[in-house]
């Protein structure tokens, strides 16, 4: 059975970098995890108290909650290799 990925993207407002991170994340998930993921976007301008739980120090930050181990990737997620390695996703062989 394939695992479900629970992803949490921390942003601060509607910045270009935040938008790029979400766009890149959705693209990678559709390519490599179609139907196996949830993305929760947390805007720290609206809910700053949530940063503490996942120890967020920079934005945007992607946190992979499930499957374990928990992993964090900081930045706009434009480096696909870094994101796939960080999420522990094996690129699909076509």
Secondary structure, DSSP 8 states (H G I E B T S, - for coil): ----EEEEEEESSS-HHHHHHHHHHHHHHHHHSTTSEEEEEEETTT-TTHHHHTT--SSSEEEEEESSS-EEEES----HHHHHHHHT------
